[in-house]
């Protein structure tokens, strides 16, 4: 079937409800992503019109997931332009990794918004003429909304032709007119590098955002790497941005202090920062206008340190596997897995028409298997982020006891299938854990899977949630029995990333026991806790939301 005919078939599908429209939206994006050439037909125009018309109906998390799945692929410039119109947090994965020719970039740039072009300025792998074109847009992209810029038509004292019209023609004219200025600047910088003093890194700066959280003004630092970054969303893909503290405060319009902020590149402002900010409002109408704040370099005590046995190796968890190469592979895996899960969901939900019970049953099974594989992919992605110090956790809380009981109900079924049991108990009146809910669930679920799954027939596993003390601090402590199958193994053997006991079991860590334990340990430490491997128990320590009134000491 011809590509346009396939598009026409999807466009003809009914989309009477939100679920059907979301499935159709995802399917059209997937189809357009498979084709780069000759995307100028009526069907393509109709597909893009449908995507734009229903974009606001698609949950932002779904759009972000789709954008991440396309990251790094050689997709059509039409899709780059389409996602460039979206919220910066959604556009970033594609804009940060899009692979276009210089001519394609020059065609796309005029249609992109100022924020999308600001994100693109963080790239260091673009063709020279594209970098020049982006610089030509700077005079208008950096103008504050609602102000008049009489000098917007001039750059570095070079006059621009106001009669220039058309996207590509205008860019090429701008590039030609500023070439001499850029050459002078490059010669000046080269002379400074060869004979002058080195440029010292920036140690502090002031900043301001608009109402959307995007930085629009900077003082005491180069603007290029900072303008266009956002405090509204948590850093995506670990490349640059803020942590959950700043994003959470923005959502509540509340002040924040010493939130983590990272800037990519090799310039004077690259690296880690700690930023503080306060919201400001219109004095007359009271509407929210944005944030103003300051940034400083982190102190020595604020910088995380890697484990010595892993720091010597550039690979993942001390292995020879490159974390960056692994993350690239992860994104290549997510695309087909999401497509498989998406089509299975269409069949199971009968969004494309009635389907027989056997087909729906098979589709449901495929969805479950794809979900398990995606969970393993997420574990790999998290491990890669930890290995490259790019993991940022939201500073929220969770009822760890309630979470443990909920997970127990699921894993008790697994234990019953193996004729083993698991019992849990919890000290009353325990405080919540100061851990992101999704991270806490991942850690506890991986620990339960690792212990229950290895229990022999008739073996009983006990889990207890109490308060414990480690390194002089009181923390929530989940103690889990070590199964007899690994009773003789020391910590080094258990933490071997390639180690996994013989055989398989329902709910087993897909990437092996050693990998799962290392992942839990590093997640716990990133959250301010720890994983201790005792002779008879595993101890998972999690920081409490508020100080506890008593200490029970550490067992094991």
Buried (B, 14 or more C-beta within 10 A) or exposed (E): EEBBEBBBEBBEBEBEEEEBBBBBBBBBBBBBBEBBEEBEBEBBEBBBEBBEEBBEEBEBEEBBBBBBBBBBBEBBBBBBBBBBBBBBBBBBBBBBBBEBEBEBBBBBBBBBBBBBBBBBBBBEEBBEBBBBBBBBBBBEBBBEEEEEEEEEEEBEEEEBEEEBEEEBEBBBBBBEBBEEBBEEEEEEEEEEEEEEEEEEEBEEBEBBBBBBBBBBBBEEBBBBBBBBBBBBBBBBBBBBBBBBBBBBBBEEEEEBEBBBBBBBBEBBBBBBBBBBBEBBEEEEEEEEBBBBBBBBBBEEEEEEEBEEEBEEEBBBBBBEBBBEEBBBBBBEBBBEBBBBBBBBBBBBBBBBEEBEEEBBEBBBEBBEBBEEBBBBBBBBBBBBBBBBBBBBBBBBBBBBBEBBEEBBEEBBEBBEEBEBBBEBEBBEEBBBBBBBBEBBBBBBBBBBBBBBBBBEEEBEBBBBBBBBBBEEBBBBBBBBBBBEBBEEBEEEEBBBBEBBBEEEBEBBBBBBBBBBBBBBBBBBBBBBBBBBBBEEBBBBBBBBBEEBEEEEEBBB
